[in-house]
Amino acid sequence: MVGQWANLTPEEQAALLGVGGLNAVQADHMIENAIGVYGLPLGVATNFLINGRDYLIPMVVEEPSVVAGLSNAARLFREGGGFITSSDEPVMIGQIQVLDLADVYVAAGAVMAQRQQLLAEADKVSSSIVQYGGGARDLQVRPIVDTPVGPMLIVHLLMDTRDAMGANTINTALEHIAPFIEQATGGRVNLRILSNLADHRKARAEGTIPKAELTTDKLSGEDAVQAIVEAGVFAEVDPYRAATHNKGIMNGIDAVVIATGNDWRAIEAGAHAFAARSGRYTSLTEWWQDDDGNLQGYIELPMAVGTVGGATRVHPAAGAALKLLGVESARELAEVCAAVGLGQNLAAMRALATEGIQRGHMRLHARQIAVAAGASGDLINRVVQAMITENNIRLERARQLVQEMSK
C-alpha cells in the first residue's frame, strides 16, 4: 500500500524492507574500515496534512512510541486544519578565522572593501550551485578583540546552496577565498569551515488543536489545553526541563533526517545551539491558548537538510524514503521536519500532562521486552497482553510468562 502511494519500484520497496538496501560493498565506499551494515527500524508516520497536502513520513528510529505518538499528534493537528509551514532560503554560513592582526577593525574594513571580489571568487568554485540559482550571497565580519589566543577576525561567507545541505560546497569556497583574505588583512588564516548553527536557514511550523480533541477520561478539553500550555512554559523557563523537552522534539526530526540520508548530528548541533542563542537554553517550541480556547503550537529552528548529494543518493533506502516522502526541494524537506518536530512535541507533552509518559510508552515498550525475554511469533502478543492486563511490564515478568506459556 505504501509502495502504491509513492509509486515505488520493486527495487525501492526492497531497499525499504532491508532486502535490497545498503550492502557491504556500498558501505565500504561510504566510510573507512567498513566491516558490515547495521539495521534500524524504518516506520511511517501517518495523518500528516502540511500546507493542504497529505504526506507519509518515513522515520528511522529504535524507540517505541515515537511513530505512534507522532501519528496521533498529526491527526489532532489535522482536525485543526493541519500544519502551516514556511522556511528561509537555503543559505549556509561558512567561517574563516583570521589571526595575527595588528588591528582587527582595520582588517575588517579591508575585507569589506573587497566584498564583491571575494563573493565573485567564491562563485568561481561553486559553478554547479550557481547554475541552479544558488551561490555566494553576502560577506560579514565579526571582530573578536579579547580571546586567550589574541584578537581574531571571523569572516562569514553566506552561500545559497539550493537543494544541497551544502557542507562540501561552502568548505571548498572558504578554502578558495582564504588566501585573498590573508592578502587583504595581512593576517594568518587558521580554520575555514561551515557553521552548523544555520540560523539563516530556518524552518517553521504552526498549527491548532481543537480543545475538544484533547478531552480524556479524566480531563476536559479546556483542562488539557491548560495542562499542555503549563508544560510548555515549564520548558521555556527551565533549562533542565528544556533539555528533555527538546530531546523529544528531536526524536521525530532526527528520525526523518536519518531516513532521508541527511546529517542528524549537524541538525542536533544547530537546534540546541539555536535554543541557547539568548544566552540561556530554552524551548524550541511555544504553546498557548487562543481566544477560542484551542491549543496553538509553533516551532522555529535551523534546518540544513538536502535532497541531493551525500548519503541521500548513495544509500538505496534513503533514496526510496525521499521518494516516499515526495518532497521536491530541500526547503520542503526542512518544513516537513519542522512539522514533525512540532507534532512530536505535542505527542510527548500531551502524554506527560494528561496521563503520564509511562502509561502509553511502556505499553508500546512491552513488545521489545517480550522479544528480549525470548518470545517469538504469536507468543509475543500473548506475553504483551498478559503484562498489560497485569500492569506489570518488566523483563523479569516477561521471562516468567515466556516459560509458563511455552509449556
C-alpha positions in Angstrom: 0.0 0.0 0.0 2.8 2.4 0.9 4.6 1.3 -2.3 1.5 2.2 -4.4 1.1 5.6 -2.6 4.7 6.6 -3.6 4.9 4.6 -6.8 8.0 2.8 -5.5 9.7 0.4 -7.8 10.3 -3.2 -6.7 14.0 -2.3 -6.0 13.0 0.7 -3.9 10.5 -1.4 -1.9 13.2 -4.0 -1.4 15.5 -1.2 -0.1 13.0 -0.1 2.5 12.3 -3.7 3.5 16.0 -4.2 4.1 16.1 -6.9 1.5 18.0 -4.9 -1.2 19.2 -1.9 0.7 22.7 -0.9 1.6 25.2 -3.8 1.2 28.7 -4.3 2.4 30.3 -3.1 -0.8 28.3 0.1 -0.8 29.1 0.6 2.8 32.8 0.3 2.1 32.5 3.2 -0.3 30.8 5.4 2.3 33.2 5.1 5.3 36.6 3.7 6.2 37.3 0.2 7.6 33.7 -0.8 6.9 33.0 -4.4 8.1 29.3 -4.6 7.5 26.0 -2.8 7.8 23.7 -2.0 10.8 20.0 -2.0 10.6 17.4 0.1 12.3 13.6 0.0 12.0 12.1 2.2 9.3 8.5 3.2 10.1 5.9 5.6 8.5 4.0 8.3 10.4 0.5 8.9 9.1 -2.2 11.6 9.2 0.1 14.5 8.2 -1.5 17.4 6.4 1.0 20.1 5.7 0.1 23.3 3.8 -3.0 21.4 2.5 -1.1 18.4 1.2 -1.1 14.8 2.6 2.3 13.2 3.5 3.5 9.9 4.7 6.6 10.5 6.8 9.5 7.9 6.7 11.2 7.6 10.1 14.3 5.6 11.2 14.1 5.2 15.0 14.5 2.4 17.5 12.5 3.9 20.4 8.9 2.7 20.9 6.0 5.2 20.9 7.7 7.7 18.7 6.0 6.8 15.4 2.6 6.0 17.1 2.7 9.2 19.2 3.6 11.3 16.2 0.8 9.8 14.0 -1.7 10.5 16.7 -0.5 14.1 17.2 -0.7 14.7 13.4 -4.3 13.5 13.5 -5.0 16.1 16.2 -3.4 18.9 14.1 -5.3 17.7 11.1 -8.6 18.3 13.0 -7.4 21.9 13.3 -6.6 22.3 9.6 -3.1 20.7 9.6 0.3 22.2 9.8 1.2 25.5 8.2 4.9 25.7 7.4 7.5 28.2 6.0 11.2 28.4 5.6 14.1 30.6 4.7 16.2 30.5 1.6 18.8 27.7 2.0 21.7 30.0 3.0 24.6 28.4 4.9 27.3 30.1 6.9 31.0 29.4 6.3 33.5 30.8 8.7 37.1 31.9 8.2 39.3 32.6 11.3 41.9 35.3 10.8 44.7 35.8 13.4 48.0 37.7 13.9 46.3 41.0 13.1 47.7 44.4 14.1 44.2 45.9 14.3 41.1 43.7 13.9 38.9 46.6 13.0 41.2 47.8 10.2 41.3 44.2 8.9 37.5 44.0 9.0 37.3 47.1 6.9 39.9 45.7 4.4 37.8 42.6 4.0 34.6 44.5 3.4 36.3 46.8 0.9 36.8 43.7 -1.2 33.4 42.2 -0.6 32.3 42.0 -4.2 35.6 40.5 -5.4 35.5 37.9 -2.7 31.9 36.9 -3.5 32.9 36.5 -7.1 35.8 34.3 -6.2 33.6 32.1 -4.1 31.2 31.6 -7.0 34.1 30.5 -9.3 34.4 27.2 -7.4 30.7 26.8 -6.9 29.6 26.7 -10.6 27.2 23.8 -10.1 25.3 25.6 -7.3 25.4 28.8 -9.3 23.9 27.0 -12.3 20.9 26.1 -10.2 20.4 29.7 -8.8 22.5 29.5 -5.7 25.9 30.9 -4.9 27.6 33.4 -2.6 25.1 35.9 -1.2 27.0 38.0 1.4 30.1 38.6 3.4 30.1 39.5 7.1 32.8 40.3 9.6 32.9 39.7 13.3 35.9 41.2 15.2 36.7 39.5 18.5 39.2 41.6 20.4 39.8 39.6 23.6 40.5 35.8 23.4 43.1 33.5 25.0 45.0 33.5 21.7 44.7 37.2 21.0 42.5 39.2 18.7 40.8 37.4 15.8 38.6 38.4 12.9 35.8 35.9 11.9 34.7 36.3 8.3 31.3 34.8 7.4 30.6 33.7 3.9 26.8 33.3 3.3 26.0 30.9 0.4 22.7 29.7 -1.0 23.3 26.0 -1.5 19.9 25.3 -3.1 18.8 21.6 -2.6 22.2 20.5 -1.2 22.9 20.6 2.5 26.0 22.5 1.3 28.9 21.5 3.5 31.3 20.5 0.8 30.3 23.5 -1.4 30.9 26.1 1.3 34.0 24.5 2.6 35.5 24.5 -0.9 34.6 28.1 -1.4 36.1 29.1 2.0 39.4 27.4 1.2 39.5 29.2 -2.2 39.0 32.7 -0.8 41.2 32.3 2.3 44.4 33.4 0.6 42.7 36.5 -0.7 41.6 37.4 2.8 45.1 36.9 4.1 46.4 39.2 1.4 43.8 41.9 2.2 44.3 41.8 6.0 47.9 40.9 6.4 46.8 38.2 8.9 47.0 34.5 9.1 44.0 32.3 8.3 43.5 29.2 10.5 40.1 27.5 10.3 37.9 27.5 7.2 34.7 25.6 8.0 31.0 25.8 7.8 28.9 26.5 10.9 26.1 24.1 11.9 24.3 27.0 13.6 22.5 27.6 10.3 20.3 30.5 11.6 19.9 31.9 8.1 18.3 28.7 7.1 15.4 28.2 9.5 12.2 26.3 9.1 8.9 27.0 10.9 5.7 25.1 11.6 2.5 26.0 13.4 -1.0 24.6 13.9 -4.1 24.4 16.0 -5.6 21.6 18.0 -9.3 22.0 18.8 -9.8 21.7 22.5 -12.5 19.1 22.1 -9.9 16.7 20.6 -7.8 16.8 23.8 -10.6 15.6 26.1 -9.7 12.5 28.1 -11.5 10.3 30.6 -10.1 12.4 33.4 -9.7 15.9 31.8 -11.9 18.2 29.9 -10.5 19.7 26.7 -10.1 23.1 28.4 -8.1 21.5 31.3 -6.0 19.5 28.9 -5.1 22.7 26.9 -4.2 24.4 30.2 -2.0 21.5 31.3 -0.1 21.4 28.0 0.4 25.2 28.0 1.7 25.0 31.5 4.1 22.2 30.5 5.3 24.3 27.6 6.1 27.3 29.8 8.0 24.9 32.2 10.4 24.2 29.3 10.6 27.9 28.3 11.8 28.9 31.8 13.9 25.9 33.0 16.9 24.6 31.1 16.7 21.2 32.9 13.2 20.7 31.5 14.1 22.3 28.2 16.8 19.7 27.5 14.3 16.8 27.8 11.6 18.8 26.0 13.8 19.5 23.0 15.1 15.9 23.0 11.5 14.8 22.4 11.3 17.2 19.5 14.5 15.8 18.0 13.1 12.2 18.4 10.9 13.0 15.4 13.2 15.3 13.4 16.2 13.0 13.7 14.2 10.0 12.6 13.2 11.8 9.3 16.7 13.2 8.8 18.3 9.7 9.2 15.7 8.1 6.9 16.4 10.6 4.1 20.2 10.2 4.4 20.9 13.6 6.0 23.3 14.6 8.8 21.3 14.2 12.0 24.4 15.3 14.1 24.5 18.6 12.3 20.8 19.1 12.8 21.1 18.3 16.5 24.0 20.7 17.0 22.2 23.5 15.2 19.0 23.0 17.1 20.5 23.0 20.5 22.8 26.0 19.7 19.7 27.9 18.5 17.8 27.0 21.7 20.6 28.7 23.6 21.1 31.8 21.3 19.8 34.2 24.0 22.5 33.0 26.4 20.0 30.8 28.3 18.9 27.4 27.0 15.2 27.2 26.4 12.4 25.5 24.5 12.3 25.3 20.7 8.5 25.5 20.7 5.8 27.8 22.0 2.4 26.7 23.2 -0.6 28.9 24.1 -4.4 29.0 24.2 -6.1 31.1 21.6 -9.2 33.2 22.1 -11.5 30.3 21.4 -9.8 28.1 24.0 -8.0 25.9 21.4 -4.3 24.9 21.7 -1.8 26.7 19.4 1.7 25.5 18.8 4.7 27.0 17.0 8.3 25.8 16.3 11.3 27.5 14.6 14.8 26.1 14.3 17.7 25.8 11.9 17.1 23.1 9.3 20.1 22.5 7.0 18.9 19.4 5.0 19.4 18.4 1.4 17.8 16.3 -1.2 20.9 15.9 -3.4 24.4 14.7 -2.7 25.8 12.7 0.1 24.1 9.7 1.5 20.7 10.9 0.2 21.7 9.5 -3.2 24.2 6.8 -2.2 22.1 4.9 0.3 19.3 3.0 -1.5 16.9 3.2 1.4 17.5 7.0 1.7 16.6 7.5 -1.9 13.5 5.4 -1.5 12.5 7.3 1.6 12.8 10.6 -0.2 10.6 9.3 -3.0 8.1 8.0 -0.4 8.0 11.5 1.3 7.6 13.1 -2.1 9.3 16.4 -1.4 10.5 18.4 -4.3 13.2 20.6 -2.6 15.4 20.9 0.4 13.2 23.7 1.7 10.1 21.4 1.5 12.0 18.7 3.4 13.0 21.3 6.0 9.4 22.3 6.5 8.3 18.7 6.9 11.0 18.2 9.5 9.7 21.3 11.4 6.1 20.0 11.3 7.3 16.6 12.6 9.2 18.3 15.5 6.1 20.2 16.5 3.9 17.1 16.3 6.4 15.0 18.3 6.5 17.7 20.9 2.7 17.7 21.2 2.7 13.9 21.5 5.1 13.9 24.4 3.5 16.9 26.2 0.0 15.5 25.9 1.1 12.2 27.4 3.1 14.0 30.2 0.4 16.5 31.1 -2.6 14.1 30.9 -1.8 10.5 31.7 2.0 10.5 32.5 4.6 9.4 30.0 5.0 5.8 31.2 1.5 4.5 30.6 1.5 4.7 26.8 5.2 4.4 26.4 5.5 1.3 28.5 2.6 -0.4 26.7 4.5 0.1 23.4 7.8 -0.9 25.0 6.2 -4.2 26.1 6.8 -5.7 22.7 10.6 -5.1 23.0 10.6 -6.5 26.5 8.7 -9.6 25.3 11.2 -10.2 22.5 14.2 -9.6 24.8 12.7 -12.3 27.1 12.8 -14.8 24.3 9.3 -14.6 22.9 8.7 -15.1 19.2 5.9 -15.5 16.8 2.4 -15.5 18.3 3.9 -15.8 21.8 5.0 -12.1 21.6 1.4 -10.8 21.5 0.3 -13.2 24.3 3.1 -12.1 26.6 2.5 -8.4 25.8 -1.2 -8.8 26.5 -0.6 -10.6 29.8 1.8 -7.9 31.0 -0.6 -5.1 30.0 -3.5 -6.8 31.8 -1.4 -7.2 34.9 0.1 -3.7 34.5 3.4 -5.3 35.2 5.6 -4.6 32.2 9.0 -5.8 33.3 11.7 -8.1 31.8 11.6 -10.4 34.8 7.8 -10.9 34.4 8.1 -11.4 30.7 10.6 -14.2 31.2 8.3 -15.9 33.6 5.4 -15.6 31.1 7.5 -17.0 28.3 8.4 -20.0 30.4 4.8 -20.5 31.5 3.2 -20.1 28.0 5.9 -22.2 26.3 5.0 -25.3 28.2 
